[in-house]
Amino acid sequence: MHDAFSSKPFSRATLLVLGTLFALIWFMQLNIRHLVPSDEGRYAEIAREMLMSSDWITPRYNGYLYFEKPPLQTWFNAATFAWFGIGDWQARLYTALCGFGGVLLAGLTGARVFGARAGFFAALALASAPYWNLLGHFNVLDMGLAFWMQAALCSLLLAQRPGLTTTARRSWMWLCWAAIGLAVLSKGLVGAILPAAVLVLYTLITRDWALWKRLHVLSGSLIFGALTVPWFVLVQQRNPAFFEFFFIVQQFRRYLTPEQNRPGPFYYFIPVLILGFLPWLSLLWQSIRHALKTPPQSNGFSPVKLLLVWSVFIFVFFSASHSKLISYILPIAPALALLLGRYLPLLEAPQWRRHLLGQAALVSAGYVGALVLAYLGDTPAENALYRSYQSWVYLALTTALIGIALSAWINQRNHPTATLRALCVYACGWFIAIAIAGNAHEIFGKVRSGAPLASAVQAELAKLPAHTPFYSVMALDHTMPFYLRHTMIMVQHQDELRFGIEQEPEKWVPTLELWIQRWQHDQHALALVPVSLYETLVARGVPMRIIARDVHRMIIAKPA
């Protein structure tokens, strides 16, 4: 068993080639799709406005104060825009780096704590998990939070290995405390509350009280405070309403009450987990059962039990929340990958054959299920989009099936590393299949994005005075400000900008009637209006000229 974990799966040269190919495929996807609402457009625009204003303390969205989340990802994105220009791949670079870094970190931690093969398979499992792979290519905050929480978890595991020198253990624990601080700056208190709760539960379950003597709590707390406190102090000094909105409304009431209107049953995350780890589904439970039988290290610390507590607690914590989104349990993905990494080197050819048969059945069911795509859509135009996407789904399923077939063929060969190579081919098939299905979402994303309208509107803006008002009437379009490089004045509909509007009410128009009056008096003006509102404005005799339109929205100008 020791050899199964400790022996290297491939030579260093082979690993370098595989890593290079993985990096190329991972990062080459960033510019295939347009940014989609709401998260991608929102967080890209906040970063653009931060760069344009040079105010790195107070975040703004569409010109309004926006304190729903801390600024770490915004800082990185704004810096990326400054270095590489403003665009789609630049907006996704930080998230992609976090996803890519998470795969490497899983490999490093697995190799150092459990053995070389365990590390390799942990990285393989995480890279080929649809949950981690897809969210690693979207501009969302949860990937950054998941990476820094993973960095805290992995640093703790690496710090608690037997035989480390005091200096090495202290360095890893300092890194752990720093990662927790960066997790807090990624998405708030949850970045510290979850690791702390997991650690308390772990010690209560295992009675490993000696662990707390090795955490370097005092010096670590100083590092945590040095990273987190300055921004919270500065932003509160400049914005007295920050504390109540950020901590009370966004951190506690979001979790404890349904006011964010993101409901879901207690079992909400079960299908998320099933689909998120679909390629390894039949092996995930077996890896957990195997982990439960693993004895602790010689110093009394049990890495596998910490991984189990981490996974179960975070899953239950968000399942109990009144606010649920698909991405919330992403921090458990690296822990599950490490558990899989420990188990996969132990697989024998018959076990792997049974797994492949199950996967072939699932993919076959996917072929049948994809038939429903041909009947979706409320209009012929929407139905055409679904039909187009259906062909890409079939291509992705076929790619996965080819990987399964090749893996089965390799697994039959009489070679000591046949199962190992079969696992690699299988994971690569799923990795490519996920890339195909994920990037084909551009079929829908381009329609939802404001990018196709941007060039015509920017040409019109170039003809007008610099301070021409641009209204967003009864709608908040999450991608249009970013693609136009221009903020909009909200009209009647506050959406998620309510807090910012309340702080600066002079920056918005509260009713449609007041907007029509302002429009009549403006010498030059532009406005984004929903298509459904346009006929109403025509009937009321509002003077306007269409600049650009799609099936959802129209950009109009005040006639000269």
C-alpha positions in Angstrom: 0.0 0.0 0.0 2.9 2.4 0.7 4.2 1.9 -2.8 0.7 2.6 -4.2 0.8 6.1 -2.7 4.5 7.0 -2.7 5.8 5.9 -6.1 5.7 8.6 -8.8 3.0 8.1 -11.4 5.1 9.6 -14.3 8.6 11.0 -14.9 9.3 14.6 -14.2 9.5 15.3 -18.0 6.1 13.7 -18.6 4.5 15.7 -15.7 5.9 18.9 -17.2 4.4 18.2 -20.6 1.1 17.3 -19.0 1.1 20.4 -16.9 2.0 22.6 -19.8 -0.9 21.2 -21.9 -3.3 21.6 -19.0 -2.3 25.2 -18.6 -2.7 26.0 -22.3 -6.2 24.5 -22.5 -7.2 26.0 -19.1 -6.2 29.6 -20.0 -7.0 29.6 -23.8 -10.7 29.4 -22.9 -10.9 32.7 -21.2 -11.7 34.8 -24.3 -14.1 32.5 -26.1 -17.2 33.7 -24.3 -18.7 37.1 -23.7 -19.3 38.1 -20.1 -22.8 37.1 -19.0 -25.1 38.7 -16.4 -25.2 39.1 -13.6 -22.0 38.2 -11.8 -19.5 38.4 -14.6 -20.7 41.8 -15.9 -21.1 43.2 -12.4 -17.6 42.4 -11.0 -15.9 43.4 -14.2 -17.6 46.7 -14.2 -16.8 47.4 -10.5 -13.1 46.8 -11.3 -13.3 49.0 -14.4 -14.8 51.9 -12.4 -12.2 51.4 -9.6 -9.4 51.7 -12.2 -11.0 54.7 -13.9 -11.7 56.6 -10.6 -8.3 55.6 -8.9 -10.3 55.1 -5.7 -9.1 51.7 -4.4 -11.0 51.9 -1.1 -14.6 52.6 -2.0 -16.1 50.2 -4.6 -18.8 51.5 -7.0 -21.1 49.7 -9.4 -22.7 51.7 -12.3 -21.6 54.8 -10.4 -23.3 53.9 -7.1 -21.7 52.8 -3.8 -21.5 49.1 -3.7 -20.6 47.4 -0.4 -22.0 43.9 -0.9 -18.6 42.2 -1.1 -15.0 43.0 0.0 -12.6 44.2 -2.7 -9.8 41.6 -3.1 -11.0 40.3 -6.5 -11.9 43.8 -7.6 -8.3 44.9 -6.8 -6.9 42.1 -8.8 -9.2 42.7 -11.8 -8.5 46.4 -11.8 -4.8 45.7 -11.7 -5.2 43.2 -14.6 -7.1 45.9 -16.6 -4.3 48.4 -15.9 -1.6 45.9 -17.1 -3.3 44.1 -20.0 -6.2 46.4 -21.0 -10.0 46.0 -20.4 -11.6 42.9 -21.9 -13.3 39.6 -21.4 -10.2 37.4 -20.7 -8.7 40.0 -18.5 -11.9 40.0 -16.3 -11.7 36.3 -15.9 -7.9 36.0 -15.4 -8.0 36.2 -11.6 -10.7 33.5 -11.3 -8.8 31.3 -13.8 -5.6 31.7 -11.8 -7.4 30.7 -8.6 -8.9 27.6 -10.3 -5.6 26.6 -11.9 -3.7 27.3 -8.6 -6.2 25.2 -6.7 -5.5 22.2 -9.0 -1.7 22.6 -8.4 -2.2 23.1 -4.7 -4.3 20.0 -4.4 -1.5 18.1 -6.2 1.2 19.5 -3.9 -0.7 18.9 -0.7 -1.7 15.4 -1.7 1.8 14.5 -2.6 3.4 15.9 0.6 0.8 14.6 3.0 -0.4 11.3 1.4 2.2 10.4 -1.3 3.1 11.3 -4.9 0.4 9.3 -6.6 -2.3 10.6 -4.2 -1.2 14.1 -5.1 -1.3 13.5 -8.8 -4.8 11.9 -8.7 -6.1 14.7 -6.4 -5.1 17.2 -9.0 -6.6 15.1 -11.8 -9.9 14.7 -9.9 -10.2 18.4 -9.2 -9.3 19.5 -12.8 -11.9 17.1 -14.3 -14.7 17.9 -11.9 -17.3 20.0 -13.7 -17.9 22.0 -10.6 -14.4 23.3 -10.3 -13.6 23.4 -14.0 -16.6 25.5 -15.0 -16.5 28.0 -12.1 -12.8 28.4 -12.8 -13.7 30.1 -16.1 -16.4 32.5 -14.9 -15.8 35.8 -13.2 -17.4 35.0 -9.9 -16.3 35.6 -6.3 -16.8 32.1 -5.1 -13.8 30.7 -6.9 -11.5 33.2 -5.2 -13.1 32.4 -1.8 -12.7 28.7 -2.5 -9.1 29.0 -3.5 -8.0 31.0 -0.4 -10.0 28.7 1.9 -8.3 25.8 0.2 -4.9 27.5 0.7 -5.8 27.8 4.4 -6.8 24.1 4.6 -3.8 22.9 2.7 -1.4 25.0 4.7 -2.8 23.6 7.9 -2.4 20.0 6.6 1.2 20.7 5.5 2.0 22.3 8.8 0.8 19.4 10.8 3.0 16.7 9.2 5.1 14.8 11.7 8.8 15.6 11.8 8.7 19.2 10.7 11.0 21.7 12.3 9.5 24.5 14.4 10.5 27.0 11.7 8.8 25.1 8.9 5.6 24.5 10.9 5.4 28.2 11.8 5.9 29.2 8.2 3.1 27.0 7.0 0.8 28.2 9.8 1.6 31.8 9.0 0.6 31.1 5.4 -2.6 29.5 6.7 -3.5 32.6 8.7 -2.7 34.9 5.7 -4.9 32.7 3.5 -7.8 33.1 5.9 -7.3 36.9 5.8 -7.4 36.9 2.0 -10.6 34.7 2.2 -12.2 37.3 4.3 -11.2 40.0 1.8 -12.7 37.8 -0.9 -16.2 37.4 0.4 -16.5 38.5 4.0 -16.7 36.8 7.4 -17.5 33.4 6.0 -13.9 33.1 5.0 -12.9 33.0 8.7 -16.0 31.6 10.3 -16.0 28.4 8.3 -12.4 27.4 8.9 -12.7 28.2 12.6 -15.9 26.2 13.0 -14.4 23.2 11.2 -11.3 23.3 13.4 -13.4 23.4 16.6 -15.6 20.5 15.4 -12.6 18.5 14.4 -11.0 18.8 17.8 -14.3 18.0 19.5 -14.7 14.9 17.4 -11.1 13.6 17.5 -10.1 15.1 21.0 -6.9 16.2 19.4 -6.4 19.1 21.8 -2.6 19.2 21.2 -3.3 20.6 17.7 -4.1 24.0 19.2 -0.6 24.3 20.6 0.8 24.1 17.0 -1.5 26.8 15.4 0.6 29.8 16.4 -2.6 31.7 17.2 -1.0 34.9 18.5 1.4 35.6 15.6 -1.1 34.3 13.1 -3.8 36.6 14.4 -1.5 39.5 13.9 -1.0 38.5 10.3 -4.7 38.1 9.8 -5.4 41.5 11.3 -2.7 43.2 9.3 -4.3 41.9 6.1 -7.9 42.6 6.9 -8.3 45.5 9.3 -6.8 48.4 7.2 -9.4 48.2 4.4 -12.4 47.9 6.8 -11.2 50.9 8.8 -10.5 53.0 5.8 -13.8 52.3 4.0 -15.8 52.9 7.3 -14.0 56.2 7.8 -15.0 57.3 4.3 -18.5 55.8 4.3 -20.2 55.8 7.7 -23.1 53.6 6.5 -20.7 50.8 5.5 -20.6 48.9 8.8 -24.3 48.2 9.2 -24.9 47.3 5.5 -21.9 45.1 5.1 -21.9 43.2 8.4 -25.5 43.2 9.5 -27.4 43.1 6.2 -25.0 41.3 3.9 -23.2 38.9 6.3 -25.9 38.0 8.8 -29.3 38.8 7.5 -28.4 37.3 4.1 -27.8 34.0 5.9 -30.5 34.1 8.5 -33.4 35.6 6.5 -34.9 35.0 3.0 -34.8 38.7 2.1 -32.2 38.2 -0.6 -34.8 36.1 -2.5 -32.4 33.2 -3.2 -34.5 30.3 -1.7 -33.9 26.6 -2.0 -34.8 23.4 -0.1 -32.4 21.8 2.3 -31.4 19.3 -0.3 -30.6 22.1 -2.8 -26.9 21.3 -3.0 -27.2 17.5 -3.4 -27.8 17.7 -7.2 -25.1 20.3 -7.3 -22.6 17.9 -5.7 -23.7 15.0 -7.9 -23.3 16.9 -11.2 -20.2 18.7 -9.9 -18.3 15.5 -9.4 -20.1 13.4 -12.0 -17.0 11.8 -13.5 -16.0 10.4 -10.1 -19.5 9.8 -8.6 -19.3 6.1 -8.0 -15.9 6.4 -6.4 -16.6 9.4 -4.2 -18.5 7.5 -1.5 -15.9 4.7 -1.6 -13.2 7.2 -1.0 -15.1 8.6 2.0 -15.6 5.1 3.5 -11.9 4.4 3.0 -10.9 7.7 4.7 -13.0 6.8 7.8 -10.8 3.7 8.3 -7.5 5.7 8.1 -5.6 5.9 11.4 -4.1 9.3 12.5 -0.5 10.4 12.0 2.1 9.6 14.6 1.5 13.1 16.2 -2.2 12.4 16.7 -3.4 14.6 13.8 -5.7 13.1 11.3 -5.7 14.9 7.9 -8.5 12.7 6.4 -10.8 13.4 9.3 -10.2 17.1 9.0 -11.1 16.9 5.2 -14.3 15.0 6.1 -15.3 17.5 8.7 -14.5 20.4 6.3 -16.7 18.8 3.6 -19.7 17.9 5.7 -19.8 21.1 7.8 -19.6 23.5 4.9 -22.2 21.4 3.0 -24.6 21.5 6.0 -23.9 25.2 6.8 -25.0 26.4 3.4 -27.8 23.9 3.2 -29.3 25.5 6.3 -28.9 29.1 4.8 -31.9 31.0 3.6 -29.8 32.2 0.7 -28.6 29.6 -1.8 -26.6 29.8 -5.0 -25.0 26.9 -6.9 -21.5 28.2 -6.2 -21.7 28.4 -2.4 -20.3 24.9 -1.6 -17.4 25.2 -4.0 -14.9 25.3 -1.0 -15.6 21.6 -0.4 -14.4 20.6 -3.9 -10.6 20.5 -3.1 -11.2 18.5 0.1 -13.2 15.9 -1.8 -10.5 15.8 -4.5 -7.9 15.1 -1.9 -10.0 12.2 -0.5 -10.4 10.9 -4.1 -6.6 11.2 -4.6 -6.0 9.0 -1.7 -8.3 6.3 -2.9 -7.7 6.2 -6.7 -4.1 4.7 -6.5 -5.7 1.7 -4.7 -8.1 0.9 -7.6 -7.7 -2.4 -9.3 -8.7 -3.1 -12.9 -12.0 -4.8 -12.1 -13.1 -1.9 -9.9 -12.2 0.6 -12.6 -14.1 -1.5 -15.2 -17.3 -1.3 -13.2 -16.9 2.4 -12.8 -16.5 2.8 -16.5 -19.6 0.8 -17.2 -21.6 3.0 -14.9 -20.2 6.1 -16.6 -21.1 4.7 -20.0 -24.6 4.3 -18.8 -24.8 7.8 -17.5 -23.4 9.3 -20.7 -26.0 7.2 -22.7 -28.7 8.6 -20.5 -27.3 12.1 -21.3 -27.8 11.5 -25.0 -31.5 10.8 -24.3 -31.9 13.6 -21.9 -30.4 16.1 -24.3 -33.3 15.5 -26.7 -35.4 17.8 -24.5 -33.3 20.8 -25.6 -34.9 20.7 -29.0 -38.3 21.6 -27.3 -37.1 24.4 -25.0 -37.5 28.2 -25.5 -40.6 30.4 -25.4 -40.1 31.8 -28.9 -38.8 30.3 -32.2 -35.6 32.4 -31.8 -35.0 31.0 -28.3 -35.7 27.5 -29.5 -33.1 27.9 -32.3 -30.5 28.7 -29.6 -31.3 25.6 -27.7 -31.2 23.5 -30.8 -27.8 24.9 -31.6 -26.5 24.2 -28.1 -27.9 20.7 -28.4 -25.3 19.8 -31.1 -22.5 20.9 -28.7 -23.9 18.9 -25.9 -23.8 15.8 -28.1 -20.2 16.6 -29.0 -19.3 17.0 -25.4 -21.0 13.7 -24.5 -19.3 11.9 -27.4 -15.9 13.2 -26.2 -16.5 11.9 -22.7 -17.7 8.5 -24.2 -14.5 8.3 -26.3 -12.5 8.9 -23.1 -14.4 6.1 -21.4 -13.9 3.7 -24.3 -10.1 4.4 -24.5 -9.8 4.1 -20.8 -11.5 0.7 -20.9 -9.3 -0.5 -23.7 -6.1 0.6 -21.8 -7.4 -1.0 -18.6 -7.5 -4.4 -20.3 -3.8 -4.4 -21.2 -1.5 -6.5 -19.1 0.7 -3.8 -17.8 1.6 -2.7 -14.2 0.5 0.9 -14.9 -2.5 0.1 -17.1 -5.1 1.3 -14.6 -3.1 4.5 -13.9 -2.9 5.4 -17.6 -6.6 4.5 -18.0 -7.5 6.9 -15.2 -5.5 9.7 -16.9 -7.1 9.2 -20.3 -10.6 9.1 -18.7 -10.0 12.3 -16.8 -8.6 14.0 -20.0 -11.8 13.0 -21.9 -14.0 14.6 -19.2 -11.8 17.7 -19.0 -12.2 18.4 -22.7 -15.9 17.5 -22.7 -16.5 20.0 -19.9 -14.6 22.7 -21.9 -16.8 22.0 -25.0 -20.1 22.2 -23.1 -19.0 25.2 -21.0 -17.7 27.3 -23.9 -20.7 26.5 -26.1 -22.7 28.5 -23.6 -21.6 31.5 -25.7 -24.7 30.6 -27.9 -26.8 32.0 -25.0 -24.2 34.4 -23.5 -23.8 36.5 -26.7 -27.5 37.1 -26.7 -27.6 38.1 -23.0 -24.5 40.1 -23.2 -24.4 43.8 -24.2 -21.3 43.3 -26.4 -23.1 43.1 -29.8 -24.7 46.5 -29.2 -21.7 48.2 -27.8 -20.0 49.3 -31.1 -23.0 51.2 -32.4 -23.7 52.9 -29.1 -20.0 53.9 -28.6 -20.1 55.4 -32.1 -23.1 57.5 -31.0 -21.5 58.5 -27.7 -18.4 59.7 -29.6 -20.6 62.3 -31.3 -22.0 63.7 -28.1 -20.6 65.9 -25.3 -18.7 64.1 -22.6 -21.3 64.5 -19.9 -24.3 63.4 -21.9 -26.7 61.6 -19.5 -27.2 57.9 -20.1 -30.3 56.5 -18.4 -31.2 52.9 -17.6 -35.0 52.9 -17.5 -36.7 50.3 -15.3 -33.9 47.9 -15.7 -30.3 47.1 -14.6 -28.3 45.6 -17.4 -25.3 43.9 -15.8 -23.1 43.8 -18.8 -23.9 47.0 -20.7 -21.9 49.5 -18.6 -18.8 47.3 -18.9 -19.0 46.9 -22.7 -19.9 50.6 -23.2 -17.3 51.8 -20.8 -20.0 54.1 -19.5 -22.2 54.2 -16.3 -25.9 54.7 -16.4 -28.4 56.7 -14.4 -31.0 54.4 -12.8 -34.7 55.2 -13.5 -37.5 53.9 -11.2 -36.0 50.4 -10.8 -33.3 50.1 -8.0 -32.6 46.4 -8.3 -29.5 45.6 -6.2 -28.3 49.2 -6.2 -30.8 50.2 -3.5 -28.2 50.9 -0.8 -26.0 53.1 -3.1 -29.1 55.0 -4.3 -30.2 55.6 -0.7 -26.8 57.1 0.1 -26.7 59.3 -3.0 -30.4 59.8 -4.0 -29.6 62.7 -6.3 -27.9 60.3 -8.7 -31.1 58.5 -9.8 -34.6 59.3 -11.2 -37.3 57.7 -8.9 -40.2 57.6 -11.4 -40.8 57.1 -15.1 -42.8 60.4 -15.1 -39.8 62.4 -13.8 -37.5 60.7 -16.4 -39.8 61.6 -19.3 -39.8 65.2 -18.0 -36.0 65.2 -17.8 -35.7 63.5 -21.2 -37.9 66.3 -22.8 -35.6 69.0 -21.4 -32.2 67.2 -22.1 -30.5 68.6 -25.2 -28.6 65.3 -25.6 -29.4 62.0 -23.9 -29.2 58.3 -24.3 -31.2 55.6 -22.6 -31.5 51.8 -22.3 -35.1 50.7 -22.2 -36.6 47.2 -22.2 -38.3 46.3 -25.5 -41.6 45.9 -23.6 -41.5 49.5 -22.6 -40.7 51.0 -26.0 -44.3 50.9 -27.4 -45.5 52.6 -24.2 -43.1 55.4 -24.8 -44.1 55.7 -28.4 -47.8 55.9 -27.4 -46.9 58.8 -25.0 -45.1 60.7 -27.7 -41.7 60.5 -26.2 -39.2 61.7 -28.8 -36.5 59.1 -29.4 -34.3 57.5 -32.0 -33.2 53.9 -32.0 -29.4 53.4 -31.9 -29.3 49.7 -31.3 -31.6 46.9 -30.2 -31.8 43.1 -29.6 -34.6 40.9 -28.4 -34.3 42.1 -24.8 -33.4 45.8 -24.9 -33.1 49.0 -26.9 -30.7 51.9 -26.8 -32.4 55.1 -27.8 -31.1 58.7 -28.3 -32.8 62.1 -27.8 -33.3 63.4 -31.4 -31.3 66.6 -32.2 
